[in-house]
Amino acid sequence: MEFAFTLLDASQPLLVCFVIIIIGKRWRRQTPLFFVSFWQLLCRRISEKVLPDNVNSQQAVISGALALSILSLPIIIILFILYYFAQYKWAFDVLILFVAADFAFVETITSQSMVALKNNKKQLAKDQLQKIVLRETKALSELGLIKANVETYALRYSYQVVTVLFYYLLFGSVFALFYRLLYETALTNNIKLTRYRRYSLVNYTIVRLLVYLPVQLLNATLLILYTIKAPKRAISVMRSKVFWALEGSSTFTTIGLIINRKIGGPIMLDGVKKRRMRVGGNSEPKIVDFYLVKHAVLFASLLFFGLVFAAKAVLQSITF
């Protein structure tokens, strides 16, 4: 009986997760949420004010850390106070997660880019994708556009939906929003750009550590689901150093394996060609593979949150 009540209590956060995922898949939007856009603008304005002339100095690191604290901590403290006094906490959770797990903009842009590519409108596909990626899209071939859309969708879904909801299940909606603010700051003041290489070091390190566990668990779930016929290959991937790296190469390796396509390769970034390892399958991706990846990460994330929910319920029953 006690275990049944524990499951009933724990089911509410899981239901909230499913509602947020469904809203994100069904809702389409041509622009980011106002709060997200405002936060990105605030990050850019603050960096313009506090970033020293010598962008590679230790002062740049300190300035970035202080700016991050000044931006995020007041908002989180206010939200904690509001959450404490909220009568319907589940409604407060939905409202916060509507912002924290927002993915509609990326969903819309990547889908439109692929539709344009399917209709042989390559320039439109490039222009659409450039709205949400740092890499330069003007020189991308059709194959390069497919890879870029697949990689962007898989990574952003892992970071903006899966990681957010994972920390919501563990620590609540306020912490989930705190992570999303850190992530958006890292995305705006991107460490891959020379200007922010030192300034964003603290923020980037925190974000990489926070995304590591949920992303690796999602990748493991994907491998278990989609490599049942080739368990030895899945085990070999999980044993490799690439799979356990802090960078996004583990996600590329997993996605490439389940669709049996090559992912990765060189990209143009900040006017410089960056070489990356090619991982995954043996053949090049096609347009249809983008939609396979969308369905794969959705199904795997639903199963993943179900497992997290069950594990949390069991632990709570043992504790109490």
MISEVO-564421 format. One record per residue (C-alpha): residue in three letters; residue number from 0; x, y, z. Coordinates in nm, 4 decimals, m for minus. Layout:
BEGIN
NODE	ala	NUM	X	Y	Z
...
END
This chain:
BEGIN
NODE	met	0	0.0000	0.0000	0.0000
NODE	glu	1	0.2775	0.2407	0.0889
NODE	phe	2	0.4533	0.1659	m0.2398
NODE	ala	3	0.1267	0.2336	m0.4298
NODE	phe	4	0.0934	0.5749	m0.2671
NODE	thr	5	0.4580	0.6450	m0.3499
NODE	leu	6	0.3936	0.5646	m0.7157
NODE	leu	7	0.0851	0.7874	m0.7136
NODE	asp	8	0.2817	1.0795	m0.5697
NODE	ala	9	0.5672	1.0312	m0.8158
NODE	ser	10	0.3389	1.0005	m1.1204
NODE	gln	11	0.2543	1.3720	m1.1200
NODE	pro	12	0.6052	1.4878	m1.2260
NODE	leu	13	0.6118	1.2172	m1.4924
NODE	leu	14	0.2779	1.3362	m1.6288
NODE	val	15	0.4139	1.6921	m1.6381
NODE	cys	16	0.7127	1.5666	m1.8410
NODE	phe	17	0.4870	1.3957	m2.0942
NODE	val	18	0.2687	1.7066	m2.1282
NODE	ile	19	0.5732	1.9265	m2.1911
NODE	ile	20	0.7116	1.6831	m2.4519
NODE	ile	21	0.3773	1.6660	m2.6358
NODE	ile	22	0.3426	2.0459	m2.6369
NODE	gly	23	0.6961	2.0777	m2.7716
NODE	lys	24	0.6270	1.8309	m3.0535
NODE	arg	25	0.2921	1.9812	m3.1543
NODE	trp	26	0.3614	2.3526	m3.1192
NODE	arg	27	0.5363	2.5363	m3.4029
NODE	arg	28	0.6996	2.8776	m3.3714
NODE	gln	29	0.9157	3.0903	m3.6031
NODE	thr	30	1.0897	3.2747	m3.3176
NODE	pro	31	1.2187	3.1775	m2.9712
NODE	leu	32	1.0083	3.2477	m2.6635
NODE	phe	33	1.0237	3.6107	m2.5522
NODE	phe	34	1.1908	3.5165	m2.2242
NODE	val	35	1.4618	3.3175	m2.4066
NODE	ser	36	1.5202	3.5981	m2.6574
NODE	phe	37	1.5340	3.8537	m2.3764
NODE	trp	38	1.7816	3.6408	m2.1815
NODE	gln	39	2.0077	3.6031	m2.4874
NODE	leu	40	1.9956	3.9796	m2.5462
NODE	leu	41	2.0792	4.0406	m2.1798
NODE	cys	42	2.3777	3.8040	m2.2012
NODE	arg	43	2.5120	3.9834	m2.5079
NODE	arg	44	2.4701	4.3274	m2.3525
NODE	ile	45	2.6378	4.2249	m2.0261
NODE	ser	46	2.9322	4.0687	m2.2119
NODE	glu	47	2.9790	4.3890	m2.4122
NODE	lys	48	3.0012	4.5853	m2.0864
NODE	val	49	3.2284	4.3614	m1.8787
NODE	leu	50	3.4433	4.1738	m2.1314
NODE	pro	51	3.7976	4.3211	m2.1108
NODE	asp	52	3.9960	4.4289	m2.4165
NODE	asn	53	4.2328	4.1363	m2.3652
NODE	val	54	3.9851	3.8542	m2.4224
NODE	asn	55	4.2457	3.5876	m2.3355
NODE	ser	56	4.3324	3.7240	m1.9904
NODE	gln	57	4.2436	3.5785	m1.6503
NODE	gln	58	4.0291	3.8857	m1.5961
NODE	ala	59	3.8014	3.7643	m1.8761
NODE	val	60	3.7417	3.4386	m1.6838
NODE	ile	61	3.6576	3.6291	m1.3641
NODE	ser	62	3.4316	3.8716	m1.5512
NODE	gly	63	3.2415	3.5837	m1.7104
NODE	ala	64	3.1890	3.4076	m1.3762
NODE	leu	65	3.0695	3.7263	m1.2042
NODE	ala	66	2.8381	3.8150	m1.4917
NODE	leu	67	2.6855	3.4667	m1.4771
NODE	ser	68	2.6188	3.5015	m1.1022
NODE	ile	69	2.4699	3.8491	m1.1344
NODE	leu	70	2.2409	3.7388	m1.4171
NODE	ser	71	2.1086	3.4066	m1.2897
NODE	leu	72	2.1072	3.4023	m0.9083
NODE	pro	73	1.8477	3.6796	m0.8472
NODE	ile	74	1.5991	3.5132	m1.0843
NODE	ile	75	1.6446	3.1720	m0.9237
NODE	ile	76	1.6069	3.3096	m0.5694
NODE	ile	77	1.2829	3.4879	m0.6631
NODE	leu	78	1.1455	3.1732	m0.8282
NODE	phe	79	1.2312	2.9610	m0.5239
NODE	ile	80	1.0357	3.2028	m0.3040
NODE	leu	81	0.7372	3.2028	m0.5409
NODE	tyr	82	0.7449	2.8235	m0.5644
NODE	tyr	83	0.7507	2.7898	m0.1862
NODE	phe	84	0.4291	2.9920	m0.1538
NODE	ala	85	0.2553	2.8477	m0.4626
NODE	gln	86	m0.0683	2.6648	m0.3797
NODE	tyr	87	m0.0743	2.4526	m0.6963
NODE	lys	88	0.2869	2.3540	m0.7433
NODE	trp	89	0.2136	2.1319	m1.0429
NODE	ala	90	0.0775	2.4344	m1.2319
NODE	phe	91	0.3875	2.6316	m1.1352
NODE	asp	92	0.6014	2.3431	m1.2646
NODE	val	93	0.4207	2.3396	m1.5991
NODE	leu	94	0.4608	2.7164	m1.6364
NODE	ile	95	0.8354	2.7066	m1.5612
NODE	leu	96	0.8994	2.4002	m1.7756
NODE	phe	97	0.7082	2.5575	m2.0636
NODE	val	98	0.9999	2.8005	m2.0766
NODE	ala	99	1.2814	2.5750	m1.9540
NODE	ala	100	1.2097	2.2865	m2.1953
NODE	asp	101	1.1137	2.5014	m2.4933
NODE	phe	102	1.2089	2.3276	m2.8171
NODE	ala	103	0.9410	2.4474	m3.0596
NODE	phe	104	1.1697	2.6973	m3.2328
NODE	val	105	1.4400	2.4392	m3.3088
NODE	glu	106	1.1746	2.1842	m3.4098
NODE	thr	107	1.0220	2.4318	m3.6534
NODE	ile	108	1.3455	2.5570	m3.8088
NODE	thr	109	1.5036	2.2138	m3.8638
NODE	ser	110	1.1791	2.0753	m4.0097
NODE	gln	111	1.1433	2.3729	m4.2451
NODE	ser	112	1.5056	2.3416	m4.3509
NODE	met	113	1.4581	1.9763	m4.4403
NODE	val	114	1.1309	2.0460	m4.6262
NODE	ala	115	1.3062	2.3171	m4.8284
NODE	leu	116	1.5900	2.0785	m4.9068
NODE	lys	117	1.3418	1.8103	m5.0114
NODE	asn	118	1.1849	2.0627	m5.2511
NODE	asn	119	1.5288	2.1455	m5.3990
NODE	lys	120	1.5367	2.4900	m5.2347
NODE	lys	121	1.8907	2.4584	m5.1039
NODE	gln	122	1.9492	2.8283	m5.0315
NODE	leu	123	1.6289	2.8504	m4.8280
NODE	ala	124	1.7347	2.5417	m4.6346
NODE	lys	125	2.0713	2.7060	m4.5581
NODE	asp	126	1.9101	3.0341	m4.4515
NODE	gln	127	1.6684	2.8579	m4.2199
NODE	leu	128	1.9341	2.6461	m4.0534
NODE	gln	129	2.1695	2.9437	m4.0065
NODE	lys	130	1.9171	3.0915	m3.7620
NODE	ile	131	1.9977	2.8308	m3.4984
NODE	val	132	2.3544	2.7098	m3.5643
NODE	leu	133	2.6959	2.8638	m3.5162
NODE	arg	134	2.8570	2.6874	m3.8118
NODE	glu	135	2.8571	2.8603	m4.1499
NODE	thr	136	2.5912	2.7095	m4.3766
NODE	lys	137	2.6496	2.9059	m4.7002
NODE	ala	138	2.9020	2.6543	m4.8359
NODE	leu	139	2.7169	2.3387	m4.7270
NODE	ser	140	2.6222	2.0798	m4.9841
NODE	glu	141	2.2963	1.8847	m4.9702
NODE	leu	142	2.4732	1.6128	m4.7729
NODE	gly	143	2.6216	1.8722	m4.5383
NODE	leu	144	2.2773	2.0217	m4.4754
NODE	ile	145	2.1311	1.6828	m4.3912
NODE	lys	146	2.4133	1.6098	m4.1471
NODE	ala	147	2.3855	1.9547	m3.9891
NODE	asn	148	2.0103	1.9193	m3.9348
NODE	val	149	2.0435	1.5691	m3.7910
NODE	glu	150	2.3249	1.6726	m3.5565
NODE	thr	151	2.1522	1.9932	m3.4494
NODE	tyr	152	1.8210	1.8246	m3.3785
NODE	ala	153	1.9724	1.5375	m3.1802
NODE	leu	154	2.2032	1.7591	m2.9717
NODE	arg	155	1.9501	2.0349	m2.9043
NODE	tyr	156	1.6792	1.7855	m2.8072
NODE	ser	157	1.9205	1.6205	m2.5648
NODE	tyr	158	2.0236	1.9537	m2.4117
NODE	gln	159	1.6974	2.1503	m2.4222
NODE	val	160	1.4400	1.8812	m2.3445
NODE	val	161	1.5939	1.5658	m2.2006
NODE	thr	162	1.8442	1.7345	m1.9678
NODE	val	163	1.5883	1.9920	m1.8490
NODE	leu	164	1.3245	1.7302	m1.7648
NODE	phe	165	1.5834	1.5001	m1.6101
NODE	tyr	166	1.6804	1.7676	m1.3570
NODE	tyr	167	1.3148	1.8531	m1.3042
NODE	leu	168	1.2465	1.4931	m1.1981
NODE	leu	169	1.5464	1.4952	m0.9642
NODE	phe	170	1.5552	1.8488	m0.8210
NODE	gly	171	1.2411	2.0320	m0.9324
NODE	ser	172	1.1407	2.2863	m1.1932
NODE	val	173	1.3397	2.5797	m1.0532
NODE	phe	174	1.6684	2.3923	m1.0840
NODE	ala	175	1.5656	2.2818	m1.4346
NODE	leu	176	1.5162	2.6459	m1.5330
NODE	phe	177	1.8502	2.7352	m1.3717
NODE	tyr	178	2.0198	2.4805	m1.5970
NODE	arg	179	1.8396	2.6193	m1.9047
NODE	leu	180	1.9587	2.9707	m1.8211
NODE	leu	181	2.3160	2.8430	m1.7947
NODE	tyr	182	2.2742	2.6600	m2.1251
NODE	glu	183	2.1349	2.9659	m2.3058
NODE	thr	184	2.4189	3.1767	m2.1676
NODE	ala	185	2.6724	2.9251	m2.2989
NODE	leu	186	2.4942	2.9222	m2.6336
NODE	thr	187	2.4900	3.3017	m2.6612
NODE	asn	188	2.8460	3.3631	m2.5416
NODE	asn	189	2.9754	3.0561	m2.7211
NODE	ile	190	3.3173	2.9352	m2.6123
NODE	lys	191	3.3886	2.8200	m2.9680
NODE	leu	192	3.4188	3.1844	m3.0700
NODE	thr	193	3.7598	3.3383	m2.9999
NODE	arg	194	3.6043	3.6382	m2.8268
NODE	tyr	195	3.4399	3.4226	m2.5580
NODE	arg	196	3.7032	3.1497	m2.5198
NODE	arg	197	3.8058	3.2660	m2.1710
NODE	tyr	198	3.4983	3.4673	m2.0788
NODE	ser	199	3.2631	3.1650	m2.1015
NODE	leu	200	3.5034	2.9094	m1.9533
NODE	val	201	3.3305	2.8779	m1.6127
NODE	asn	202	2.9813	2.8685	m1.7585
NODE	tyr	203	3.0805	2.6202	m2.0293
NODE	thr	204	3.2423	2.3862	m1.7752
NODE	ile	205	2.9328	2.3852	m1.5520
NODE	val	206	2.7016	2.3160	m1.8459
NODE	arg	207	2.9190	2.0332	m1.9800
NODE	leu	208	2.9180	1.8657	m1.6386
NODE	leu	209	2.5412	1.9051	m1.6006
NODE	val	210	2.4538	1.7617	m1.9421
NODE	tyr	211	2.6918	1.4675	m1.9186
NODE	leu	212	2.4840	1.2224	m1.7110
NODE	pro	213	2.1392	1.2702	m1.8727
NODE	val	214	2.2825	1.2733	m2.2261
NODE	gln	215	2.4871	0.9588	m2.1666
NODE	leu	216	2.1849	0.7822	m2.0155
NODE	leu	217	1.9724	0.8832	m2.3159
NODE	asn	218	2.2422	0.7571	m2.5529
NODE	ala	219	2.2551	0.4282	m2.3626
NODE	thr	220	1.8747	0.4005	m2.3907
NODE	leu	221	1.8952	0.4620	m2.7661
NODE	leu	222	2.1625	0.1971	m2.8053
NODE	ile	223	1.9634	m0.0591	m2.6081
NODE	leu	224	1.6472	0.0086	m2.8107
NODE	tyr	225	1.7908	0.0237	m3.1606
NODE	thr	226	2.0830	m0.2175	m3.1561
NODE	ile	227	1.9100	m0.5293	m3.0237
NODE	lys	228	2.0131	m0.7145	m3.3404
NODE	ala	229	2.3743	m0.6054	m3.2981
NODE	pro	230	2.4479	m0.6158	m2.9234
NODE	lys	231	2.8208	m0.6681	m2.9703
NODE	arg	232	2.8472	m0.3493	m3.1743
NODE	ala	233	2.6541	m0.1538	m2.9111
NODE	ile	234	2.8780	m0.2848	m2.6340
NODE	ser	235	3.1894	m0.1961	m2.8325
NODE	val	236	3.0573	0.1589	m2.8813
NODE	met	237	2.9871	0.2000	m2.5091
NODE	arg	238	3.3368	0.0787	m2.4287
NODE	ser	239	3.5016	0.3315	m2.6602
NODE	lys	240	3.6514	0.6571	m2.5326
NODE	val	241	3.4485	0.8559	m2.7872
NODE	phe	242	3.1201	0.7463	m2.6298
NODE	trp	243	3.2197	0.8706	m2.2827
NODE	ala	244	3.3668	1.2025	m2.4010
NODE	leu	245	3.2291	1.5261	m2.2570
NODE	glu	246	3.1707	1.6653	m2.6071
NODE	gly	247	2.8766	1.5835	m2.8334
NODE	ser	248	3.0693	1.3062	m3.0110
NODE	ser	249	2.8911	1.0424	m2.8011
NODE	thr	250	2.5537	1.1589	m2.9323
NODE	phe	251	2.6842	1.1642	m3.2902
NODE	thr	252	2.8237	0.8125	m3.2481
NODE	thr	253	2.4929	0.6835	m3.1096
NODE	ile	254	2.2749	0.8508	m3.3722
NODE	gly	255	2.5056	0.7416	m3.6525
NODE	leu	256	2.4955	0.3844	m3.5268
NODE	ile	257	2.1178	0.3519	m3.4955
NODE	ile	258	2.0544	0.4910	m3.8467
NODE	asn	259	2.3729	0.3291	m3.9833
NODE	arg	260	2.4930	0.6569	m4.1347
NODE	lys	261	2.8104	0.8655	m4.1146
NODE	ile	262	2.7809	1.1670	m3.8849
NODE	gly	263	3.0358	1.4399	m3.8109
NODE	gly	264	3.3137	1.5667	m4.0313
NODE	pro	265	3.4676	1.9151	m4.0804
NODE	ile	266	3.2692	2.2374	m4.0318
NODE	met	267	3.3343	2.6081	m4.0931
NODE	leu	268	3.3268	2.7989	m3.7657
NODE	asp	269	3.4138	3.1651	m3.7159
NODE	gly	270	3.5817	3.1675	m4.0584
NODE	val	271	3.8036	2.8698	m3.9721
NODE	lys	272	3.7665	2.5101	m4.0879
NODE	lys	273	3.7360	2.2818	m3.7834
NODE	arg	274	3.8083	1.9141	m3.8336
NODE	arg	275	3.5915	1.6623	m3.6503
NODE	met	276	3.5922	1.2859	m3.6404
NODE	arg	277	3.3448	1.1022	m3.8630
NODE	val	278	3.1499	0.8506	m3.6568
NODE	gly	279	2.8504	0.6205	m3.6958
NODE	gly	280	2.7670	0.3874	m3.9843
NODE	asn	281	2.9151	0.3129	m4.3243
NODE	ser	282	2.6988	0.5182	m4.5636
NODE	glu	283	2.6007	0.8835	m4.5991
NODE	pro	284	2.2717	1.0102	m4.4466
NODE	lys	285	1.9607	1.0824	m4.6515
NODE	ile	286	1.6669	1.3163	m4.5921
NODE	val	287	1.4547	1.0352	m4.4508
NODE	asp	288	1.7154	0.9741	m4.1806
NODE	phe	289	1.6317	1.3105	m4.0230
NODE	tyr	290	1.2781	1.1901	m3.9532
NODE	leu	291	1.4072	0.8564	m3.8245
NODE	val	292	1.6239	1.0432	m3.5743
NODE	lys	293	1.3282	1.2559	m3.4622
NODE	his	294	1.1191	0.9497	m3.3864
NODE	ala	295	1.4093	0.7659	m3.2246
NODE	val	296	1.4983	1.0395	m2.9752
NODE	leu	297	1.1301	1.0973	m2.8914
NODE	phe	298	1.0591	0.7318	m2.8204
NODE	ala	299	1.3852	0.6854	m2.6302
NODE	ser	300	1.3228	0.9963	m2.4174
NODE	leu	301	0.9743	0.8762	m2.3200
NODE	leu	302	1.1155	0.5402	m2.2138
NODE	phe	303	1.4070	0.7125	m2.0395
NODE	phe	304	1.1779	0.9319	m1.8267
NODE	gly	305	0.9637	0.6310	m1.7431
NODE	leu	306	1.2725	0.4506	m1.6121
NODE	val	307	1.3840	0.7565	m1.4137
NODE	phe	308	1.0355	0.7844	m1.2640
NODE	ala	309	1.0325	0.4156	m1.1653
NODE	ala	310	1.3812	0.4352	m1.0125
NODE	lys	311	1.2892	0.7450	m0.8125
NODE	ala	312	0.9669	0.5824	m0.6873
NODE	val	313	1.1532	0.2707	m0.5745
NODE	leu	314	1.4159	0.4767	m0.3946
NODE	gln	315	1.1473	0.6820	m0.2201
NODE	ser	316	0.9643	0.3672	m0.1069
NODE	ile	317	1.2868	0.2239	0.0338
NODE	thr	318	1.3687	0.5508	0.2096
NODE	phe	319	1.0279	0.5919	0.3702
END
